Amino acid sequence: MERIEGVTVGLCSRSPYLRPLTLHYHQVAATLSGYLCLQAQDGVQKSWDFMKTHDSVTILMFNSSRRSLVLVKQFRPAVYAGEVERLFPGSLAAVERDQPQELKPALPGSVGVMVELCAGIVDQPGLSLEEVACKEAWEECGYRLDPADLRQVATYMSGVGLTGSRQTMFYTEVTDAQRGGPGGGLAEEGELIEVVHLSLDDAQAFADNPNIPKTLGVIFAISWFFSQVAPHLSLHRDSPVPSTQLPDPHTQ
């Protein structure tokens, strides 16, 4: 997963997942929540670039057999390219439309590996959000779930400056008996996913560690779990279950 070669980058001409658009509008001055918008902006023509993308779902699973939270780890190309540009400004500046270029300097693939919640986009008409979440739990983590077992945690807007998409987070408790497959994602879609079982004993320190690359969704999910779920669970065991497959913060 962390070894990548032959990295090139070019402009995106066509994609089934996103579409760049520009919204043009006039903003009219009005009183909002007791504050008057600046008159200088009244009727001014404005524009904003954005991406049309799919809504998505995420799911936090608590494995009571292992006393752990089920997360996933995968290489994210956008994160990798962003880290290259952040460390070496200008790396993406000379990209031409019809000629992908080698991305230099090359960095280890580990800079693009993220720990995340199990998640997926809502792109199949006819499936409920719960059904999409169950489908992703099977494909990515190998757990068989029933939509009726899911608890909806929150629905919120994601990427408000760029995509304006909506994401819904679910929670459920699972056991080892429900794991009937290896997970790992769909190879035909280019997915290469590693399942992470994060021990509850390590979860808060994991969330607080800025040196372990993770999404905001993971941090929120862990905080929500300890606030809303953990107080109602019996979490005492004679021998704690160790966390596995976590990134080593000293190698980041």
C-alpha positions in Angstrom: 0.0 0.0 0.0 2.7 2.5 0.9 4.9 1.7 -2.1 4.0 3.7 -5.2 5.9 4.2 -8.4 5.7 6.1 -11.7 3.6 9.0 -10.3 2.4 11.4 -12.9 -0.2 14.2 -12.7 -2.3 15.9 -15.3 -5.5 18.0 -15.6 -8.7 16.2 -15.1 -10.6 16.3 -18.4 -13.5 13.9 -17.5 -14.5 12.0 -14.3 -17.6 10.0 -13.2 -17.1 11.3 -9.7 -16.8 15.0 -10.0 -17.5 17.9 -12.3 -16.0 21.4 -12.0 -18.6 24.2 -12.3 -18.9 27.9 -11.7 -21.9 29.5 -10.0 -22.7 33.1 -10.9 -25.0 35.2 -8.7 -26.0 38.6 -7.4 -26.0 39.0 -3.6 -28.7 41.4 -2.4 -28.0 43.4 0.8 -30.5 42.4 3.6 -30.8 42.2 7.3 -29.6 38.8 8.5 -29.8 37.9 12.2 -29.8 41.5 13.1 -26.7 42.4 11.0 -26.9 44.5 7.9 -24.9 43.2 4.9 -22.5 45.8 3.5 -24.4 48.1 1.0 -21.3 48.1 -1.2 -22.0 44.5 -2.1 -25.7 45.1 -2.9 -26.3 43.7 -6.4 -22.7 43.0 -7.1 -22.1 40.2 -9.6 -20.2 37.3 -8.0 -18.9 33.9 -9.0 -17.7 30.8 -7.2 -16.0 27.7 -8.5 -17.2 24.4 -7.1 -17.2 20.7 -7.7 -20.4 18.6 -8.3 -19.9 15.4 -6.4 -21.9 12.6 -4.8 -23.2 12.6 -1.2 -21.7 10.0 1.0 -22.1 7.9 4.1 -19.7 6.8 6.9 -20.1 4.1 9.5 -18.4 3.7 12.8 -18.4 0.0 14.0 -17.6 -1.1 17.5 -16.5 -4.7 17.6 -17.5 -5.9 21.1 -15.6 -9.2 20.6 -12.3 -7.3 20.3 -13.4 -4.2 22.3 -12.2 -2.1 19.4 -13.4 0.4 16.8 -13.3 -0.7 13.2 -11.5 1.8 10.9 -9.9 1.6 7.5 -6.5 2.6 6.2 -5.8 3.5 2.6 -3.7 5.5 0.2 -5.3 8.8 -0.9 -3.8 10.2 -4.1 -5.2 13.7 -3.4 -3.5 13.8 0.0 -0.3 12.6 -1.5 -0.3 15.3 -4.2 -1.2 17.9 -1.6 1.7 16.9 0.6 4.1 17.1 -2.3 2.8 20.6 -3.1 2.9 21.6 0.5 6.5 20.5 1.0 7.7 21.6 -2.5 5.6 24.6 -3.6 5.1 24.8 -7.3 5.2 21.0 -8.0 1.6 21.1 -9.5 1.9 24.5 -11.2 3.2 23.4 -14.6 0.6 20.7 -15.3 -0.6 20.7 -18.9 -4.0 19.5 -20.1 -3.0 16.9 -22.6 0.4 15.8 -21.2 0.6 14.2 -17.7 3.9 15.0 -16.1 6.0 13.1 -13.6 5.4 14.5 -10.1 8.7 15.5 -8.6 10.1 15.1 -6.1 8.8 11.7 -5.3 7.8 11.1 -1.7 7.2 7.8 0.0 3.6 6.6 -0.4 3.1 6.7 3.4 2.6 10.5 3.2 -0.7 9.8 1.4 -2.0 7.0 3.7 -4.9 7.9 5.9 -6.9 6.3 8.7 -10.6 6.8 8.1 -14.1 5.6 8.8 -15.5 3.0 6.5 -17.3 5.1 3.9 -18.8 5.3 0.5 -20.5 7.5 -2.0 -24.2 7.5 -2.7 -24.2 6.7 -6.4 -26.7 3.9 -6.8 -30.3 4.9 -7.3 -32.8 2.8 -5.3 -30.5 2.1 -2.3 -31.2 3.8 1.0 -28.4 5.4 3.0 -28.5 2.5 5.4 -28.2 0.0 2.5 -25.2 1.9 1.1 -23.5 1.9 4.5 -24.1 -1.9 4.9 -22.7 -2.5 1.4 -19.5 -0.5 2.2 -19.1 -2.3 5.5 -19.0 -5.6 3.7 -16.8 -4.5 0.8 -14.3 -2.6 2.9 -14.3 -4.4 6.2 -15.9 -7.8 5.6 -18.7 -7.3 8.1 -22.3 -8.4 7.3 -24.8 -5.8 8.6 -28.5 -5.3 8.5 -29.9 -1.8 7.8 -32.2 -2.1 10.8 -29.1 -2.4 13.1 -27.7 1.0 12.1 -28.1 4.1 14.3 -27.9 7.4 12.5 -25.5 9.7 14.3 -25.5 12.9 12.3 -26.0 14.4 8.9 -23.8 17.4 7.9 -22.5 19.3 5.0 -19.0 18.4 3.8 -16.6 20.5 1.8 -18.7 23.6 2.0 -16.2 25.7 0.1 -15.7 23.3 -2.7 -18.3 20.5 -3.0 -21.3 21.3 -0.7 -22.0 17.6 -0.5 -23.9 16.0 2.3 -22.5 13.2 4.5 -24.4 10.9 6.9 -22.7 9.0 9.7 -24.0 5.8 11.1 -23.0 3.6 14.1 -23.5 0.0 14.9 -22.1 -2.7 17.2 -20.6 -5.9 15.6 -18.9 -9.1 16.7 -16.3 -11.3 15.1 -19.1 -13.7 14.1 -20.4 -11.1 11.7 -17.1 -10.9 9.8 -17.5 -13.2 6.9 -15.1 -11.7 4.5 -11.6 -10.1 4.3 -12.8 -6.7 3.2 -10.2 -4.7 1.4 -12.5 -2.9 -1.0 -13.3 -3.6 -4.7 -10.2 -4.3 -6.7 -12.1 -3.5 -9.9 -12.5 0.1 -8.6 -8.8 0.3 -7.6 -9.5 0.1 -3.9 -6.7 -1.3 -1.7 -8.0 -1.0 1.9 -6.6 -2.3 5.2 -8.9 -3.0 8.1 -7.8 -1.4 11.4 -9.1 -2.6 14.8 -8.4 0.2 17.1 -8.4 -0.8 20.8 -10.6 1.4 23.0 -7.7 1.7 25.4 -5.7 3.5 22.6 -8.6 5.3 20.9 -8.5 8.7 22.6 -4.7 8.9 22.4 -4.9 8.0 18.7 -7.5 10.8 18.1 -5.4 13.3 19.9 -2.1 12.4 18.2 -1.5 15.0 15.4 1.3 12.9 13.9 -1.0 10.1 12.8 -2.8 11.1 9.6 -6.5 10.8 10.0 -9.7 12.4 8.9 -11.8 14.8 10.9 -14.6 12.2 10.7 -12.5 9.7 12.7 -11.8 12.3 15.4 -15.5 13.2 15.6 -16.6 9.6 15.7 -14.2 8.7 18.5 -15.3 11.7 20.5 -19.0 10.8 19.9 -18.4 7.2 20.9 -16.9 8.0 24.2 -19.6 10.6 24.9 -22.7 8.7 23.8 -21.9 5.0 23.7 -19.0 4.1 26.1 -20.7 5.3 29.3 -23.4 2.6 28.7 -21.0 -0.3 28.0 -19.2 -2.6 30.3 -15.6 -2.0 29.1 -13.7 -3.9 31.8 -11.7 -6.9 30.8 -8.9 -8.8 32.4 -6.7 -8.6 29.3 -7.1 -5.7 26.9 -7.2 -6.4 23.2 -4.2 -4.8 21.5 -4.7 -2.4 18.6 -3.3 -3.6 15.3 -2.2 -2.2 12.0 -1.9 1.4 13.2 0.6 3.7 11.6 3.8 4.4 13.5 3.8 8.1 14.3 7.6 8.1 14.4 7.7 7.1 10.7 5.4 9.9 9.5 
